[in-house]
């Protein structure tokens, strides 16, 4: 995975400025060019009876001007002036703007601070970006990675879909890129599907299931890794639902970043069921890099 051009979504409400901090780190390690964008929007229609169009435009311009002053100050504090461009926009539909913008600009990565307090039918900007954008999206949880952390990649090794198999390679390539750039160990996780009913009846033995998966999929993983070498102990096979296995293994191996795929469900099915990436988004205490298939 190359990281040469990055779109950074800055959030003035984020006191830690986690997205900008990670963007600076990426810029330092990869030499990537950044385009930093901040969004502002206020519903001025409730003042329509008191404000004429000129007054509404004046308020909008003042908010944008204030936002520009703030963003340029943050960029200057991080010494990113020579490595970035920036703009502040009056825009309510952030996801729509990002999608349209990315269609005409070749970004390798989007970086955004995560907001993870969703209800069943509330789909925030993070989820929309995951579903609707074809650019890998880094949802940042912390300002910076701590020492002794790792990068963990979650693979769907049991899939027979060619697009998902290709996505597995993209995920691993992304994990290798981040692990190399951050000089952090790489871990690989595969959650083996298991029927709770068959397990409870003793028809399926978890240990046997895990051993069978190792013998079947370890050669595939080794081929996917190519010349990149990781200890066997860093490849984790665990039986259970991915939404529980991934956070569990991530915690066990002290992951600072989890790399996961998303197939982008749409409509009411997505709101009720979600994707695995969305299911674990609220459970993981790490950064999460979501990569979509081609």
C-alpha positions in Angstrom: 0.0 0.0 0.0 1.5 3.4 -1.0 0.8 6.5 1.1 1.6 9.5 -1.0 -1.5 11.6 -0.8 -3.7 11.9 2.3 -7.0 13.6 2.9 -7.3 14.7 6.5 -10.6 15.7 8.0 -9.9 18.1 10.9 -12.4 18.5 13.6 -12.4 21.7 15.7 -14.3 20.0 18.4 -11.5 17.4 18.9 -9.4 19.0 21.6 -6.6 16.5 21.1 -6.5 17.0 17.3 -5.8 13.2 16.9 -6.3 13.2 13.1 -3.8 16.0 12.6 -1.3 14.4 14.9 -1.5 11.1 13.0 -1.3 13.0 9.7 1.9 14.6 10.8 3.4 11.3 11.8 2.4 9.8 8.4 3.9 12.8 6.6 7.2 12.4 8.5 7.5 8.7 7.9 6.2 8.5 4.3 6.7 11.9 2.9 3.0 12.0 2.0 1.4 15.3 0.9 -1.7 16.2 3.0 -4.9 18.0 2.1 -6.5 19.1 5.3 -10.2 20.1 5.3 -12.5 21.3 8.0 -16.2 21.5 7.8 -18.6 24.0 9.4 -22.4 24.3 9.1 -25.0 26.0 11.2 -28.8 25.9 10.5 -29.6 29.6 10.0 -33.1 29.0 8.7 -34.5 29.3 12.2 -33.4 32.9 12.2 -35.0 33.4 8.7 -37.6 35.7 10.0 -35.0 38.0 11.6 -32.1 37.7 9.1 -32.2 38.7 5.5 -30.0 36.7 2.9 -27.2 39.2 3.2 -27.1 38.9 7.0 -27.1 35.1 6.7 -24.2 35.2 4.3 -22.3 37.5 6.5 -22.6 35.1 9.5 -21.5 32.2 7.3 -18.5 34.1 6.1 -17.5 35.0 9.7 -17.8 31.4 10.7 -15.6 30.3 7.8 -13.1 33.1 8.5 -12.8 32.0 12.1 -12.4 28.3 11.0 -9.7 29.3 8.6 -7.8 31.2 11.3 -8.1 28.1 13.6 -7.0 25.6 11.0 -4.0 27.6 9.8 -2.9 28.0 13.4 -3.1 24.3 14.0 -1.1 23.6 10.8 1.5 26.1 11.9 1.8 24.5 15.3 2.5 21.2 13.7 4.9 22.7 11.1 2.9 21.3 8.2 2.8 24.4 6.1 5.2 23.0 3.5 3.6 19.6 3.4 -0.1 20.4 3.1 -2.9 22.4 1.5 -6.0 23.2 3.4 -9.6 24.6 3.0 -12.5 25.3 5.3 -16.0 24.5 3.9 -19.6 25.4 4.7 -21.0 21.9 4.2 -23.7 19.9 5.9 -23.2 16.7 3.9 -19.6 15.8 4.8 -19.8 12.3 3.4 -21.2 13.5 0.1 -18.5 16.1 -0.3 -15.7 13.6 0.5 -17.1 11.0 -1.9 -17.3 13.6 -4.8 -14.0 15.1 -3.9 -12.2 11.7 -3.9 -13.7 10.8 -7.3 -11.6 13.6 -8.9 -8.5 13.4 -6.6 -6.4 10.3 -6.2 -6.0 9.9 -2.4 -4.3 6.9 -0.9 -5.8 7.4 2.6 -8.4 9.4 4.5 -7.7 10.2 8.2 -10.4 11.2 10.6 -11.0 11.3 14.3 -13.5 8.6 15.3 -16.8 9.3 17.0 -18.2 6.0 18.5 -21.4 6.5 20.5 -24.0 5.2 18.0 -27.5 3.7 18.6 -29.1 1.0 16.5 -30.6 3.3 13.8 -28.1 6.2 14.0 -25.5 6.0 11.3 -22.8 8.6 11.9 -20.3 10.1 9.5 -17.7 7.4 10.3 -20.0 4.6 9.2 -21.1 6.4 6.1 -17.5 6.9 5.1 -16.7 3.3 5.6 -19.7 2.2 3.4 -19.6 4.8 0.7 -16.0 5.5 0.1 -13.4 3.4 -1.9 -10.4 5.1 -0.2 -8.9 3.3 2.8 -10.1 5.2 5.9 -8.2 5.6 9.1 -10.5 6.2 12.0 -8.3 7.6 14.8 -9.0 6.9 18.5 -5.9 8.2 20.1 -3.5 11.1 19.5 -0.5 8.8 19.0 0.6 5.2 19.2 2.4 4.3 22.4 5.5 2.2 22.8 5.2 -1.6 22.7 2.0 -1.5 20.6 1.5 -3.5 17.5 -0.4 -3.5 14.1 -3.1 -6.2 13.8 -4.7 -7.3 10.5 -8.0 -9.1 10.5 -8.4 -11.5 7.5 -11.4 -13.4 6.2 -9.5 -16.5 5.1 -12.6 -18.8 4.8 -14.1 -16.8 1.9 -14.5 -18.2 -1.6 -15.2 -14.8 -3.1 -12.5 -13.6 -5.4 -13.1 -10.0 -4.5 -12.8 -10.8 -0.8 -9.6 -12.8 -1.4 -8.1 -9.9 -3.2 -9.3 -7.7 -0.3 -7.4 -10.0 2.1 -4.2 -9.2 0.2 -4.9 -5.4 0.3 -5.5 -5.6 4.1 -2.2 -7.5 4.6 -0.3 -5.1 2.4 -1.7 -2.1 4.3 -0.8 -3.8 7.6 2.8 -4.3 6.4 3.0 -0.7 5.3 1.9 0.7 8.6 4.0 -1.8 10.6 7.1 -1.0 8.6 6.5 2.8 8.7 5.8 2.8 12.5 8.5 0.2 13.2 5.9 -1.9 15.1 5.3 -5.7 15.1 2.7 -7.1 12.8 0.0 -9.5 14.0 -2.6 -11.4 11.9 -6.0 -12.5 13.2 -8.5 -15.0 11.7 -11.8 -15.5 13.5 -13.1 -19.0 12.6 -16.9 -19.1 12.3 -18.5 -21.6 14.6 -22.1 -22.6 15.3 -23.0 -22.0 19.0 -25.6 -24.7 18.7 -23.2 -27.4 17.3 -20.6 -26.3 19.8 -23.0 -26.7 22.8 -24.0 -30.1 21.6 -20.4 -31.2 21.4 -20.6 -31.8 17.7 -17.9 -29.3 17.0 -14.7 -29.1 19.0 -13.1 -25.7 19.1 -9.5 -27.0 19.5 -9.9 -29.3 16.5 -11.5 -26.5 14.5 -8.5 -24.2 15.2 -5.9 -26.9 14.4 -7.6 -27.6 11.1 -7.7 -23.9 10.2 -4.0 -23.6 11.0 -3.0 -26.5 8.8 -5.2 -25.2 6.0 -4.5 -21.5 6.1 -1.0 -21.0 7.3 0.5 -21.8 3.9 -1.8 -19.3 2.3 -0.8 -16.6 4.8 2.9 -17.3 4.2 2.3 -16.9 0.4 0.5 -13.7 1.0 3.3 -12.3 3.2 5.9 -12.9 0.5 9.3 -11.9 1.8 7.9 -10.2 4.9 8.6 -12.4 7.9 6.7 -12.5 11.2 6.9 -15.0 14.1 4.4 -17.8 14.0 3.2 -16.7 17.5 1.9 -13.4 15.8 -0.6 -15.3 13.7 -3.8 -15.9 15.7 -6.5 -18.4 14.9 -9.5 -18.2 17.3 -13.0 -19.7 16.9 -16.0 -17.4 17.5 -17.8 -14.4 16.0 -15.5 -11.8 14.4 -17.2 -9.0 16.4 -15.9 -10.6 19.6 -12.7 -12.3 18.4 -11.2 -9.2 16.8 -11.4 -6.9 19.9 -10.2 -9.8 22.1 -7.1 -10.6 20.1 -6.4 -6.9 19.5 -6.4 -6.4 23.3 -4.2 -9.5 23.8 -1.5 -8.3 21.4 -1.7 -4.6 22.5 -2.8 -3.4 19.0 -2.6 0.3 18.4 -4.1 -0.1 15.0 -6.5 -2.8 13.6 -6.7 -3.2 9.8 -10.1 -4.6 8.7 -12.1 -4.9 5.5 -15.6 -3.6 4.8 -18.0 -4.7 2.1 -20.3 -1.7 2.5 -23.9 -2.9 3.1 -26.6 -0.5 2.2 -30.1 0.4 3.3 -32.1 -1.0 6.3 -30.0 -4.2 6.4 -26.9 -2.2 7.0 -28.6 -0.2 9.8 -29.8 -3.3 11.6 -26.9 -5.7 10.9 -24.0 -3.5 10.0 -20.6 -4.8 8.8 -18.1 -6.6 10.9 -16.0 -3.4 10.8 -18.9 -1.4 12.2 -19.7 -4.0 14.8 -16.2 -3.8 16.2 -15.8 0.0 15.7 -17.4 0.7 19.0 -15.7 -2.1 20.9 -12.1 -1.5 19.8 -10.1 0.9 21.9 -7.6 1.3 19.0 -7.3 3.1 15.8 -9.0 1.3 12.9 -8.1 1.3 9.3 -11.0 0.2 7.1 -10.1 -1.0 3.6 -12.7 -1.6 0.9 -12.6 -4.0 -2.1 -12.0 -2.6 -5.5 
